[in-house]
Amino acid sequence: MRPGEIVPLSFHGGLVALSFLVAVLGSYVAMLAAGIRAETRDGEIRIGYILIGAIAMGGVGIWSMHFIGMQAQNLPFEVGYQLGLTALSFLVAAGFSGWAFWFIGRERFTFFRCLAGGTAAGIGVVAMHYVGMSAMRMPAVLAWNLPMVVLSVFIAVVAASAALWLAFNTQNERQRLGAAVLMALAICGMHYTGAAAGTVVCSAAVEYSSLQIGGVMLPYIAFGLSVATTLLMRWHLQRASRRFRARTAQRIDSIIESAPMARPGRLPGSAPGPG
């Protein structure tokens, strides 16, 4: 295509579906971490679940979905991604997601805390998307449609708030999966609305000196991150389970040792009588 021509907006259906499944996977792991974290009072274990939720939601659900979604967009040229901005986009997504889980779960659950956390998570989705878009290196420029950009922010915040409300109020696997699907819809809805907000206009070829990641590598990076997160979650669950059993056994032992010994012929706890 010649400079000045507009690239029609179209997507590869299979990769769109894959991006949604990756978003569901990351969101489900994050919802599972949020639910378990809410049930334990062990500070160290709770911090571990915050980190897992941040990586699962921000790294897999948002970051990986974004770059698979970018590969799904049909472009007539190869796209690279500047390494520094790509890494920053990961930190933004994980940081906002982790803060949202920490803020909502650190005190009693309220609507205000859910709305504040959902706003943070939604902003994290949006910020990651547009930082990731700015990392693109291609012979084209993006012309933004402001109303569509605002709509993408609205979709992300509303759906993320609803998903986090479900995450901290789910009672079974079906509800948790529903929350993950809703969060994935927030992520994908924001992403593809944001993609529609940016019109790709061809330009002259530009030589970039900064280190780049080839676009064809990103789906493999996203897949590897998804597997690593799942393995990390399993390891932490096993570790937390062992620690919980050990501490429960210690509490039981201390209760038994501190209980008053019963004298022969007298029931434990009975009031002492004469003689």
C-alpha positions as CSV (number, residue, x, y, z in Angstrom):
1,M,0.0,0.0,0.0
2,R,1.1,3.6,-0.7
3,P,1.7,6.3,2.0
4,G,-1.6,8.0,2.9
5,E,-3.8,4.9,2.3
6,I,-5.9,3.6,5.1
7,V,-5.7,0.0,6.1
8,P,-9.2,-1.6,6.4
9,L,-10.0,-2.9,9.8
10,S,-10.2,-6.7,9.8
11,F,-9.3,-9.6,12.0
12,H,-8.3,-13.3,11.8
13,G,-11.2,-15.1,13.5
14,G,-9.1,-17.9,14.9
15,L,-6.7,-15.6,16.7
16,V,-9.5,-13.5,18.0
17,A,-11.0,-16.6,19.6
18,L,-7.5,-17.6,21.0
19,S,-7.1,-14.1,22.5
20,F,-10.4,-14.5,24.3
21,L,-9.5,-17.9,25.6
22,V,-6.2,-16.6,27.0
23,A,-8.1,-13.8,28.7
24,V,-10.5,-16.2,30.3
25,L,-7.6,-18.4,31.5
26,G,-5.7,-15.5,33.1
27,S,-8.9,-14.1,34.6
28,Y,-9.9,-17.5,36.0
29,V,-6.6,-18.0,37.8
30,A,-6.8,-14.5,39.2
31,M,-10.4,-15.0,40.4
32,L,-9.3,-18.3,42.0
33,A,-6.4,-16.5,43.8
34,A,-8.8,-13.7,44.9
35,G,-11.3,-16.2,46.3
36,I,-8.7,-18.2,48.2
37,R,-6.9,-15.1,49.5
38,A,-10.2,-13.9,51.0
39,E,-10.5,-17.1,53.0
40,T,-7.1,-17.0,54.7
41,R,-5.7,-14.7,57.3
42,D,-2.1,-15.7,56.8
43,G,-0.4,-12.5,55.7
44,E,2.5,-14.2,53.8
45,I,0.1,-16.5,52.0
46,R,-2.2,-13.5,51.2
47,I,0.7,-11.6,49.6
48,G,1.5,-14.6,47.5
49,Y,-2.0,-14.7,46.2
50,I,-1.9,-11.0,45.3
51,L,1.3,-11.6,43.3
52,I,-0.3,-14.6,41.5
53,G,-3.5,-12.6,40.8
54,A,-1.4,-9.7,39.5
55,I,0.6,-11.9,37.1
56,A,-2.4,-14.0,36.1
57,M,-4.7,-11.0,35.4
58,G,-2.1,-8.5,34.2
59,G,0.4,-10.8,32.6
60,V,-1.8,-13.5,31.0
61,G,-5.3,-12.0,30.9
62,I,-4.4,-8.5,29.8
63,W,-0.9,-8.4,28.4
64,S,-0.9,-11.8,26.5
65,M,-4.4,-11.2,25.2
66,H,-3.4,-7.8,23.8
67,F,-0.4,-9.0,21.8
68,I,-2.3,-12.1,20.5
69,G,-5.1,-9.7,19.6
70,M,-2.6,-7.5,17.8
71,Q,-1.5,-10.5,15.7
72,A,-5.2,-11.1,14.9
73,Q,-5.4,-7.8,13.2
74,N,-4.8,-8.1,9.4
75,L,-2.1,-5.7,8.4
76,P,-0.3,-5.7,5.0
77,F,3.2,-5.3,6.6
78,E,5.2,-6.8,9.4
79,V,5.0,-5.1,12.9
80,G,7.7,-5.0,15.5
81,Y,7.4,-3.9,19.1
82,Q,9.9,-1.7,21.0
83,L,11.3,-3.8,23.9
84,G,11.3,-1.1,26.6
85,L,7.6,0.0,26.0
86,T,6.5,-3.7,25.7
87,A,8.1,-4.5,29.1
88,L,6.5,-1.3,30.6
89,S,3.1,-2.4,29.3
90,F,3.5,-5.7,31.2
91,L,4.4,-3.9,34.4
92,V,1.5,-1.5,34.1
93,A,-1.0,-4.3,33.6
94,A,0.4,-6.4,36.5
95,G,0.8,-3.4,38.8
96,F,-2.7,-2.1,38.4
97,S,-4.2,-5.6,38.7
98,G,-2.3,-6.4,41.8
99,W,-3.2,-3.1,43.4
100,A,-6.9,-3.7,42.7
101,F,-6.8,-7.1,44.4
102,W,-4.9,-5.8,47.3
103,F,-7.2,-2.8,47.8
104,I,-10.4,-4.7,47.6
105,G,-9.3,-7.6,49.9
106,R,-7.4,-5.8,52.6
107,E,-10.5,-4.7,54.5
108,R,-14.2,-5.6,54.6
109,F,-15.7,-5.8,51.2
110,T,-17.8,-2.8,50.2
111,F,-19.3,-1.4,47.0
112,F,-17.0,1.6,47.2
113,R,-13.9,-0.6,47.5
114,C,-15.1,-2.7,44.6
115,L,-15.7,0.4,42.5
116,A,-12.3,1.8,43.3
117,G,-10.6,-1.5,42.6
118,G,-12.6,-2.0,39.4
119,T,-11.6,1.5,38.2
120,A,-8.0,0.7,38.9
121,A,-8.2,-2.6,37.0
122,G,-10.0,-1.0,34.1
123,I,-7.4,1.8,33.9
124,G,-4.7,-0.9,34.0
125,V,-6.4,-2.6,31.0
126,V,-6.6,0.7,29.1
127,A,-3.1,1.9,30.0
128,M,-1.6,-1.4,29.0
129,H,-3.4,-1.3,25.7
130,Y,-2.3,2.2,24.7
131,V,1.3,1.7,25.9
132,G,1.4,-1.5,24.0
133,M,0.1,0.3,20.9
134,S,2.7,3.0,21.2
135,A,5.4,0.2,21.2
136,M,4.4,-0.7,17.6
137,R,7.1,-0.2,15.0
138,M,5.6,-0.2,11.5
139,P,5.5,1.8,8.3
140,A,2.2,3.5,9.4
141,V,0.8,5.9,11.9
142,L,-2.4,5.8,14.0
143,A,-5.1,8.4,13.8
144,W,-7.3,8.2,16.9
145,N,-11.0,8.6,17.2
146,L,-11.5,10.2,20.7
147,P,-15.1,9.1,21.3
148,M,-14.1,5.5,20.6
149,V,-11.1,5.9,23.0
150,V,-13.5,7.1,25.7
151,L,-15.9,4.2,25.0
152,S,-13.0,1.7,25.4
153,V,-12.2,3.2,28.8
154,F,-15.9,3.0,29.9
155,I,-16.2,-0.6,28.8
156,A,-13.0,-1.6,30.7
157,V,-14.0,0.1,34.0
158,V,-17.6,-1.0,34.2
159,A,-16.9,-4.6,33.2
160,A,-13.8,-4.9,35.5
161,S,-15.8,-3.6,38.4
162,A,-18.5,-6.1,37.9
163,A,-16.0,-8.9,37.5
164,L,-14.2,-8.0,40.7
165,W,-17.5,-7.9,42.6
166,L,-18.1,-11.4,41.4
167,A,-14.5,-12.5,42.3
168,F,-15.0,-11.6,46.0
169,N,-18.5,-12.9,46.2
170,T,-18.4,-16.2,44.3
171,Q,-19.5,-19.4,46.1
172,N,-18.7,-22.1,43.6
173,E,-16.8,-22.9,40.4
174,R,-19.6,-21.9,38.1
175,Q,-19.8,-18.4,39.5
176,R,-16.0,-18.1,39.5
177,L,-15.9,-19.1,35.8
178,G,-18.7,-16.6,35.1
179,A,-16.6,-13.9,36.7
180,A,-13.6,-14.9,34.6
181,V,-15.7,-14.8,31.4
182,L,-17.0,-11.3,32.3
183,M,-13.5,-10.0,33.0
184,A,-12.3,-11.5,29.7
185,L,-15.2,-9.7,27.9
186,A,-14.0,-6.5,29.6
187,I,-10.4,-7.0,28.4
188,C,-11.3,-8.1,24.9
189,G,-14.1,-5.6,24.6
190,M,-11.7,-2.8,25.5
191,H,-9.0,-4.1,23.3
192,Y,-11.0,-4.4,20.1
193,T,-12.9,-1.2,20.7
194,G,-9.4,0.4,21.2
195,A,-8.3,-1.2,18.0
196,A,-11.2,0.3,16.1
197,A,-10.4,3.7,17.7
198,G,-7.0,3.8,15.9
199,T,-7.1,4.1,12.1
200,V,-3.9,2.7,10.5
201,V,-2.6,5.1,7.9
202,C,0.3,4.0,5.8
203,S,3.5,6.1,5.8
204,A,7.0,5.9,4.4
205,A,9.2,3.2,5.7
206,V,11.1,4.2,8.9
207,E,14.3,2.8,10.3
208,Y,14.2,2.2,14.1
209,S,17.3,1.9,16.1
210,S,15.8,0.6,19.4
211,L,15.7,-3.1,20.2
212,Q,12.5,-4.7,19.0
213,I,10.6,-7.9,19.4
214,G,9.2,-9.4,16.2
215,G,5.5,-9.7,16.1
216,V,5.5,-13.4,15.2
217,M,7.3,-14.2,18.5
218,L,4.7,-12.7,20.8
219,P,2.1,-15.5,20.7
220,Y,4.9,-17.9,21.8
221,I,5.9,-15.5,24.6
222,A,2.3,-15.2,25.7
223,F,1.8,-19.0,25.7
224,G,5.0,-19.5,27.7
225,L,3.8,-16.9,30.2
226,S,0.5,-18.6,30.6
227,V,2.0,-22.0,31.3
228,A,4.5,-20.4,33.8
229,T,1.7,-18.7,35.6
230,T,-0.4,-21.9,35.9
231,L,2.6,-23.8,37.2
232,L,3.3,-21.0,39.7
233,M,-0.2,-21.1,40.9
234,R,-0.1,-24.9,41.4
235,W,3.2,-24.6,43.3
236,H,1.8,-21.9,45.6
237,L,-1.4,-23.8,46.3
238,Q,0.6,-26.9,47.4
239,R,3.0,-24.7,49.5
240,A,0.1,-22.9,51.1
241,S,-1.8,-26.2,51.8
242,R,1.3,-27.7,53.5
243,R,1.8,-24.6,55.6
244,F,-1.9,-24.4,56.5
245,R,-1.9,-28.1,57.7
246,A,1.2,-27.6,59.7
247,R,-0.1,-24.5,61.5
248,T,-3.4,-26.1,62.1
249,A,-1.7,-29.1,63.7
250,Q,0.4,-26.7,65.9
251,R,-2.8,-24.9,67.1
252,I,-4.4,-28.2,67.9
253,D,-1.4,-29.3,69.9
254,S,-1.2,-26.1,71.8
255,I,-4.9,-26.3,72.7
256,I,-4.5,-29.9,73.9
257,E,-1.4,-28.9,76.0
258,S,-3.1,-25.9,77.5
259,A,-6.3,-27.7,78.5
260,P,-6.7,-28.4,82.2
261,M,-6.1,-32.1,83.2
262,A,-9.1,-33.8,84.6
263,R,-8.8,-35.4,88.0
264,P,-9.9,-39.1,88.4
265,G,-13.6,-39.4,88.7
266,R,-14.3,-35.8,87.6
267,L,-15.3,-34.5,84.2
268,P,-13.1,-31.8,82.6
269,G,-14.4,-28.3,83.3
270,S,-16.8,-29.4,86.1
271,A,-16.9,-27.1,89.2
272,P,-14.7,-28.3,92.0
273,G,-16.8,-29.7,94.9
274,P,-16.0,-30.3,98.6
275,G,-13.5,-32.9,99.4
